[in-house]
Structure formats: C-alpha cells, structure tokens
Amino acid sequence: MLDLKEIAKNFDAVVARLNDRGGALDLSRFSALFGERRQLNIELEAKQATRNKVQDTLKSADNETRKTVGAQMKALGQEIKDAEGRLKALEDQLNELILNVPNVPHESVPKGQDEHGNQCVRTWGEKPNLLFTPKQHFELGEKLGLLDFERAVKVSGTRFAFSKGALARLERALTAFMIDEHTRQGYLELLPPYLVTRASMTGTGQLPKFEADAFKTAGERELFLIPTAEVPVTNFHADEILEQPLPVRYVAASPCFRAEAGSAGKDTRGLIRMHQFHKVELVKFAHPDRSFEELEALTRDAASILEKLGLHHRVMLLCTGDMGFASAKTYDLEVWLPGQNAFREISSCSCFTDFQARRAKIRFREKAGDKPRLVHTLNGSGLAVGRTVVAILENYQREDGTVALPKVLHPYMGGLTELLPL
C-alpha cells in the first residue's frame, strides 16, 4: 500500500509513474479524492493558524474581549472539528481505494506495455546440443509412464497431474536440494501453514484485487489456500518491530494453489500452468537503503540453483507494464526449454519496498531507542519445482525418450542417475 504523505510530496510524478504501468489502471477517482484532500488540508491549516493566533492575543486581553472572542473561538473550534472529521472520512476513502492501486515502479524499471518491453540483463550457459527433434516434457513423462493427466482429470479436473515413481521422487529431491542450497546461503528454513487469513492475504497484496484468483474455504471460518509461501512467510513478522540485524532471510517449501491458471487456451497441456504446484520461496526483510542491492543478491541466489543444475537461462528485467501488482522492481529467471524452443519463466524475484510492510505493519529499529521505520520486503522463487522438473526433462532428454539426471541430484535420488520407463 502506498503512503498518502509520500504521494502528497510528489503527486504528479507518482501518478505519471503509475500510469506507466498501463492496462486498466484508472487513477481518476484517486486523483479527484486526493485533490479534495489537498484543499481540505489547506482550509484546516488556515483555521488552525487563526485559532493559534487568537489564542496568543487572548493571553493579554481584558475580560470583556475574552468573553466576546471566546464565543468566536468556540465556533471556530467546531469548524476545525468538523473539518478534521471530513478529512478522516476522505482519507478512509483514499486508503480503501489505495488497496487497489499498485506499487510505484522504481526509477530503474524500463517503461513498456507488456513482456516485449522487458530487457535481458544476462544469460548463463548454452542451449543443449540435441541431435534429434526434442520432445516436450509431457510427451516424455507420459511415454515413460511417469506422468498421468487422465487420472488427475478424473480425480480433480483439468490443470492437475499425477507424478509417479522416479518423477515423484525427482520433485521431492529437487525441493530438498534447493532448501539445502539456500540454507547454506544463509536463509533460515520455515515450514509455513498452507491456509491463511484474509488479513494475511491483504498484507502481501493478494487481496482485495486478486480475490477471484484465490481458493478459499467455505463455512464460518474463512481461510485462503496460499498462492505462494510468500504470504505466510512475509506475515510471519506482521505487526512486529524487528530487533535483529537486517537483512532477515527465510526459505520455505510449500504447495501453491491458484484458481487462475493463466490465459485461456494457453499451456493447456503439461505442468507449466497448474492449479496446484510446489515451489521453494525466498523471502527477505531488508533495510530501506539496501533493498535493491538485496534484490540483486536474491536473484543471484535463485539463479545459482539453475547453474548447479546446468540449465541454460537468462535474467530479464521486467518493464512497467509486465510487473506484478505489489512490485517496485522485478527480475524474471527464464529457463530454456528445447521441447518448446523457447525461454519460459521459472522464477520471479521482486523488491516491494515498503508496500507490503505498510499493509502488514512490519517495522524495524536502526538501533535501540530509535523510532520504528517500515522495513522493505523482497521475495523470489528459488525455484518453482514443477517447472524445474519440466526443464530437466526437456534439457536432459535422450533420443530414446529416457532422461539423464543432473549429477548434483544423484545423492538426493538414492543414486538414481536417469529416468527410465516405469
């Protein structure tokens, strides 16, 4: 959530930068209410100044003057009280409206309308030299007997899958491998709840804007299935003042649940867009002066997993029109998929500045006795496990349909070095 006081200092520039996000963002009502707020503040400050001035003169006035002016002061006091009430009501409207206003893009974020405006920052590795026409991951998985979409449709409907045997173990192995790597990098592992409150979803920016995309429980107690571990892990410190040195770093593995699984008709086959998938999430609480440095480090931490797995990838700086709602700056990691002959997103790493911290009331003290300040929050996928499975299947496939496994995973697979038919 944006800070009304900060917006007031540079309103036109903030609105212009928000408009750079494009899409259906309508700031007309926001601008109108903010104009009313500005005018009401001017009137209120004038009345308060008049009251203060009169109060000073009354100190040396005679009784008759005090009596006459006292009645005027009483009326002025009521006007000030009424104006303060109107101002509060106006700010309540603005705060409600601002819950649906996205974060302001950082100055380093390029202006653009969609993914075509994103910029490639760097690439790592090379495309595998496959001397045959590569298959897509779902073709490989089904041919090996390790992926079953038909039974998943029977059980749960579309956008679900059963992984079997060594492929199920591969998901488990990848999760353990990622957690081990990130804890070595200094992240503290958390095992979070998979159901959260409305307040938690609001705290990280999923609500109210994206409620239609969430799964939630019915009945007296309303809870939401988490779309990402970002929600419970960020809210781990909701309504707190952090006393420990920054940055504070957490890693968590969890299932993720999303009612909206992408554009209609897109990625209808395979594991790319699912209603349920597993992800390893990295979350940071950083000092406001160093949060964008921490974003660079977080992105490198996520990319290190792809490097250890030997997967060709690139780092993309997202433009204003392709960023997430709460983000001030985002890097996407895109892994090469030979079967699709394309790069596909496997991680998204973002700095949210104080956007989430203001909603969730997460603060810190520079040192003992200092006034608390809002912390900056960051998060990134480290990585999306299902999409990493996709990348391994497509990049390590052989012409006969079997799949080699990256060496770093062999100990996690009980010594298994390849995926063979079930």
LUMKOL-338433 format. One record per residue (C-alpha): residue number from 1; x, y, z. Coordinates in Angstrom, 1 decimal, padded with zeros to 4 digits, m for minus. Layout:
N
NUM X Y Z
...
END
This chain:
422
1 000.0 000.0 000.0
2 001.3 003.4 m000.9
3 001.9 006.2 001.7
4 m000.5 009.1 001.3
5 002.0 011.5 002.8
6 004.7 010.5 000.4
7 002.3 010.8 m002.6
8 001.4 014.3 m001.5
9 005.0 015.4 m001.7
10 005.3 014.5 m005.4
11 001.8 013.7 m006.6
12 002.1 014.4 m010.3
13 005.3 012.3 m010.7
14 003.8 009.4 m008.7
15 000.6 009.4 m010.9
16 002.7 009.6 m014.0
17 004.8 006.6 m013.0
18 001.7 004.6 m012.0
19 000.3 005.4 m015.4
20 003.4 003.8 m017.0
21 002.1 000.5 m015.8
22 m000.7 000.8 m018.4
23 m003.5 m001.7 m018.6
24 m006.8 m000.9 m016.9
25 m005.4 001.3 m014.1
26 m007.8 004.2 m013.6
27 m006.5 006.9 m011.3
28 m009.2 009.5 m012.0
29 m011.1 008.9 m008.7
30 m007.9 008.6 m006.8
31 m006.7 011.9 m008.3
32 m010.1 013.6 m007.5
33 m010.1 012.5 m003.9
34 m006.5 013.5 m003.4
35 m007.3 017.0 m004.8
36 m010.2 017.3 m002.2
37 m007.8 016.2 000.5
38 m005.2 018.8 m000.5
39 m007.8 021.6 m000.5
40 m009.3 020.5 002.8
41 m005.8 020.4 004.4
42 m005.2 023.9 003.3
43 m008.5 025.1 004.8
44 m007.9 023.2 008.0
45 m004.4 024.5 008.4
46 m005.7 028.1 007.9
47 m008.3 027.7 010.6
48 m005.8 026.1 013.0
49 m003.4 029.0 012.3
50 m006.2 031.5 013.1
51 m007.1 029.7 016.3
52 m003.4 029.7 017.4
53 m003.0 033.4 016.6
54 m006.2 034.4 018.5
55 m005.2 032.3 021.5
56 m001.9 034.2 021.7
57 m003.6 037.5 021.7
58 m006.1 036.4 024.4
59 m003.2 036.0 026.9
60 m003.0 039.7 027.3
61 m006.7 040.6 026.6
62 m009.2 042.0 029.1
63 m012.2 040.0 030.4
64 m014.7 041.7 028.0
65 m012.6 040.8 025.0
66 m012.1 037.3 026.2
67 m015.8 036.8 026.5
68 m016.5 038.2 023.0
69 m013.7 036.3 021.3
70 m014.4 033.2 023.3
71 m017.7 032.6 021.5
72 m016.0 033.1 018.2
73 m013.3 030.6 019.2
74 m015.9 028.0 020.2
75 m017.5 028.3 016.7
76 m014.0 028.1 015.1
77 m013.2 025.0 017.2
78 m016.3 023.3 016.0
79 m015.4 024.2 012.4
80 m012.0 022.7 012.9
81 m013.5 019.5 014.4
82 m015.9 019.2 011.5
83 m013.0 019.7 009.0
84 m010.9 017.0 010.8
85 m013.9 014.6 010.6
86 m014.3 015.3 006.9
87 m010.5 014.8 006.4
88 m010.5 011.5 008.2
89 m013.5 010.3 006.2
90 m011.7 011.4 003.0
91 m008.5 009.6 004.0
92 m010.5 006.4 004.8
93 m011.9 006.5 001.3
94 m008.4 007.0 m000.1
95 m006.9 004.2 002.0
96 m009.7 001.9 000.8
97 m009.1 002.9 m002.8
98 m005.4 002.7 m002.5
99 m005.6 m001.0 m001.6
100 m006.3 m001.5 m005.3
101 m003.5 000.8 m006.5
102 m000.2 m001.0 m007.4
103 003.2 m000.1 m006.2
104 005.2 002.7 m007.9
105 007.9 001.3 m010.3
106 011.5 002.0 m009.3
107 013.3 004.6 m011.5
108 015.5 001.8 m012.9
109 012.5 m000.1 m014.3
110 012.1 000.4 m018.1
111 008.8 001.8 m019.4
112 006.9 m000.7 m021.5
113 003.4 m002.1 m022.2
114 004.0 m005.8 m021.9
115 006.6 m008.6 m022.0
116 008.0 m007.2 m025.2
117 009.3 m004.2 m023.2
118 011.4 m006.4 m020.9
119 015.2 m006.3 m021.0
120 017.6 m009.2 m021.0
121 020.2 m008.4 m018.3
122 022.4 m011.5 m018.7
123 022.4 m015.1 m019.8
124 024.1 m018.2 m018.4
125 025.2 m021.4 m020.2
126 024.3 m022.6 m023.6
127 021.5 m024.5 m025.2
128 021.9 m028.3 m025.1
129 023.2 m029.7 m028.4
130 020.4 m032.2 m029.1
131 021.0 m034.1 m032.4
132 017.3 m035.0 m032.7
133 013.9 m033.3 m032.6
134 013.3 m032.7 m028.9
135 010.0 m033.7 m027.3
136 008.0 m031.6 m024.8
137 008.1 m032.6 m021.2
138 004.5 m034.0 m021.1
139 005.3 m036.3 m024.1
140 008.4 m037.6 m022.3
141 006.6 m038.1 m019.0
142 003.7 m039.9 m020.5
143 005.9 m042.1 m022.7
144 007.9 m043.1 m019.6
145 004.7 m043.8 m017.7
146 005.7 m041.3 m015.0
147 003.1 m038.6 m015.7
148 m000.7 m039.2 m015.6
149 m003.0 m036.4 m016.6
150 m006.1 m038.5 m017.4
151 m006.5 m039.9 m013.9
152 m005.8 m036.4 m012.4
153 m008.7 m035.1 m014.5
154 m010.9 m037.9 m013.2
155 m009.9 m037.0 m009.6
156 m009.7 m033.2 m009.7
157 m010.5 m031.8 m013.1
158 m008.1 m030.0 m015.5
159 m004.8 m028.4 m014.6
160 m003.8 m031.2 m012.2
161 m001.4 m034.1 m012.7
162 m000.2 m037.3 m011.0
163 003.6 m037.8 m010.9
164 004.7 m041.4 m010.4
165 007.7 m043.3 m009.3
166 011.0 m041.7 m010.1
167 009.4 m038.5 m011.3
168 007.6 m038.0 m008.0
169 010.9 m038.6 m006.3
170 012.5 m036.0 m008.5
171 010.1 m033.3 m007.2
172 011.0 m034.4 m003.7
173 014.7 m034.4 m004.4
174 014.6 m031.0 m006.1
175 012.8 m029.5 m003.1
176 015.4 m030.9 m000.7
177 018.3 m029.9 m002.9
178 017.0 m026.3 m003.2
179 016.4 m026.0 000.6
180 019.8 m027.3 001.4
181 021.5 m024.9 m001.0
182 019.6 m021.9 000.2
183 020.1 m022.6 003.9
184 023.9 m022.8 003.1
185 023.5 m019.3 001.6
186 022.2 m018.1 005.0
187 018.4 m018.5 004.7
188 016.5 m019.8 007.7
189 014.1 m022.6 006.8
190 010.4 m022.3 007.7
191 007.6 m024.8 007.3
192 004.6 m022.5 007.0
193 000.8 m023.0 007.2
194 m000.9 m023.6 003.9
195 m004.1 m021.8 004.9
196 m004.0 m018.1 005.9
197 m006.4 m015.4 006.9
198 m007.9 m012.6 004.8
199 m005.6 m010.2 006.7
200 m002.5 m012.1 005.7
201 m003.6 m012.2 002.0
202 m004.2 m008.4 002.2
203 m000.9 m007.8 003.9
204 001.1 m009.1 000.9
205 m001.2 m007.6 m001.7
206 m003.2 m010.6 m003.0
207 m006.4 m009.0 m001.6
208 m008.6 m007.3 m002.4
209 m007.5 m007.1 m006.1
210 m007.0 m010.8 m006.8
211 m009.6 m012.5 m004.7
212 m011.2 m014.1 m007.7
213 m007.9 m015.9 m008.4
214 m007.7 m017.5 m004.9
215 m009.1 m020.7 m003.5
216 m010.8 m020.2 m000.1
217 m012.7 m022.3 002.4
218 m016.5 m022.2 002.9
219 m018.3 m022.1 006.2
220 m018.0 m020.0 009.3
221 m014.2 m019.7 009.3
222 m012.9 m018.1 006.1
223 m009.3 m019.2 005.2
224 m007.4 m019.0 001.9
225 m005.2 m021.7 000.4
226 m001.8 m020.0 m000.2
227 m000.9 m019.0 m003.8
228 002.7 m018.9 m002.7
229 004.7 m019.3 000.6
230 005.4 m015.6 000.3
231 002.1 m015.0 002.1
232 002.6 m016.9 005.3
233 006.4 m016.2 005.5
234 006.0 m012.4 005.0
235 003.2 m012.3 007.5
236 005.4 m014.2 010.0
237 006.5 m010.8 011.2
238 003.2 m008.9 010.7
239 002.5 m006.3 013.4
240 006.1 m006.7 014.7
241 009.1 m004.5 015.2
242 012.2 m006.4 014.0
243 015.0 m006.2 016.5
244 017.5 m008.5 014.8
245 020.1 m007.2 012.2
246 018.8 m006.8 008.6
247 018.5 m008.5 006.2
248 016.4 m011.3 007.7
249 016.2 m014.2 005.3
250 013.9 m017.1 005.1
251 013.3 m020.1 002.7
252 010.2 m022.2 002.7
253 008.9 m025.0 000.5
254 005.1 m025.3 000.1
255 002.4 m026.3 m002.3
256 000.8 m023.4 m004.0
257 m002.8 m023.1 m005.1
258 m004.1 m020.8 m007.8
259 m007.7 m020.7 m009.2
260 m006.4 m018.7 m012.1
261 m004.0 m020.8 m014.1
262 m003.1 m018.4 m016.9
263 m004.6 m017.2 m020.2
264 m007.5 m019.2 m021.6
265 m006.2 m021.8 m024.1
266 m002.5 m021.2 m023.1
267 m000.4 m024.1 m021.8
268 m003.4 m026.4 m021.6
269 m001.1 m029.4 m021.7
270 001.7 m030.2 m019.3
271 003.0 m028.9 m016.0
272 003.5 m025.2 m016.9
273 000.3 m023.8 m015.6
274 m001.4 m025.8 m012.8
275 m003.9 m025.1 m010.1
276 m001.6 m026.8 m007.6
277 002.2 m026.9 m007.7
278 005.2 m026.9 m005.4
279 007.6 m024.0 m005.0
280 010.6 m023.1 m002.9
281 010.3 m019.5 m001.8
282 012.9 m017.0 m000.7
283 011.8 m014.0 001.5
284 013.9 m011.1 002.7
285 013.3 m008.3 005.1
286 015.8 m005.6 004.2
287 016.9 m002.1 005.2
288 015.3 000.5 003.0
289 018.7 001.9 002.0
290 019.9 m001.5 000.7
291 016.8 m003.3 m000.5
292 017.6 m003.1 m004.2
293 021.1 m004.4 m003.5
294 019.4 m007.2 m001.7
295 017.2 m007.8 m004.8
296 020.4 m008.4 m006.9
297 021.7 m010.8 m004.3
298 018.4 m012.7 m004.0
299 018.2 m013.0 m007.8
300 021.7 m014.5 m007.9
301 020.8 m016.9 m005.1
302 017.8 m018.2 m007.1
303 019.9 m018.3 m010.3
304 022.6 m020.4 m008.6
305 020.2 m023.3 m008.5
306 019.8 m023.3 m012.3
307 023.6 m023.0 m012.6
308 024.2 m026.1 m010.4
309 021.6 m028.0 m012.4
310 023.4 m027.0 m015.6
311 020.3 m025.3 m017.1
312 020.7 m022.6 m019.7
313 018.8 m019.5 m018.6
314 018.5 m015.7 m018.8
315 017.7 m012.9 m016.4
316 015.0 m010.5 m017.6
317 014.3 m007.0 m016.0
318 010.6 m006.6 m016.3
319 009.2 m003.4 m017.7
320 006.4 m001.3 m016.0
321 003.6 m003.0 m017.9
322 004.7 m006.5 m017.1
323 005.4 m006.2 m013.3
324 003.3 m007.7 m010.5
325 000.9 m005.6 m008.5
326 003.0 m005.1 m005.4
327 006.4 m005.0 m007.0
328 008.6 m001.9 m007.4
329 011.2 m003.9 m009.4
330 011.2 m007.5 m010.7
331 013.7 m009.8 m012.4
332 012.4 m013.0 m014.0
333 014.6 m016.0 m014.5
334 013.7 m017.7 m017.7
335 015.0 m021.2 m018.4
336 015.5 m022.7 m021.9
337 013.0 m025.4 m022.9
338 014.2 m027.3 m026.0
339 010.8 m029.0 m026.5
340 009.1 m025.6 m026.8
341 012.1 m024.0 m028.4
342 011.6 m021.0 m026.1
343 012.6 m019.5 m022.7
344 010.0 m019.8 m020.0
345 009.7 m018.2 m016.6
346 010.9 m020.4 m013.7
347 011.4 m017.7 m011.0
348 010.3 m014.2 m010.3
349 012.3 m012.1 m007.9
350 010.9 m008.8 m006.6
351 011.5 m005.9 m004.3
352 008.3 m004.5 m002.9
353 009.9 m001.5 m001.0
354 007.6 m000.7 002.0
355 004.4 m001.6 000.0
356 003.7 m004.9 001.9
357 005.3 m003.7 005.2
358 002.8 m000.8 005.4
359 m000.1 m003.2 004.9
360 001.2 m005.8 007.3
361 002.7 m003.3 009.8
362 006.3 m004.7 009.7
363 008.9 m002.3 011.1
364 012.4 m002.2 012.4
365 014.7 000.0 014.6
366 018.0 001.2 013.3
367 019.3 000.9 016.8
368 017.8 000.7 020.3
369 015.7 003.7 021.2
370 015.1 004.8 017.6
371 011.7 005.4 016.2
372 010.5 002.4 014.2
373 010.6 002.5 010.4
374 008.9 000.4 007.8
375 011.1 m002.4 006.6
376 011.4 m003.3 002.8
377 010.3 m006.8 001.8
378 011.5 m009.0 m001.1
379 010.8 m012.4 m002.3
380 011.6 m014.8 m005.2
381 011.0 m018.3 m006.3
382 014.0 m020.4 m005.5
383 012.7 m022.2 m007.7
384 009.2 m023.3 m009.0
385 009.8 m027.1 m008.5
386 007.4 m028.3 m011.2
387 008.9 m026.0 m013.8
388 012.3 m027.2 m012.8
389 011.2 m030.8 m013.5
390 010.0 m029.6 m016.9
391 013.4 m028.1 m017.6
392 015.3 m031.2 m016.6
393 013.0 m033.4 m018.7
394 013.4 m031.3 m021.8
395 017.1 m030.4 m021.4
396 018.4 m033.8 m020.4
397 016.3 m035.9 m022.7
398 017.8 m038.6 m024.9
399 016.7 m039.7 m028.3
400 015.2 m042.9 m026.9
401 012.9 m040.9 m024.6
402 014.9 m041.6 m021.4
403 016.2 m038.7 m019.3
404 019.6 m038.2 m017.6
405 019.6 m036.5 m014.3
406 022.0 m033.7 m013.2
407 024.9 m035.0 m011.1
408 024.0 m032.8 m008.1
409 020.7 m034.6 m007.8
410 022.1 m038.2 m007.7
411 022.6 m038.3 m003.9
412 019.0 m037.0 m003.5
413 017.7 m039.7 m005.8
414 019.3 m042.5 m003.9
415 021.9 m042.9 m006.5
416 019.5 m043.0 m009.4
417 021.1 m041.3 m012.4
418 018.4 m041.5 m015.1
419 014.6 m041.7 m015.6
420 013.6 m044.9 m017.3
421 010.2 m046.3 m018.3
422 008.2 m047.3 m015.3
END
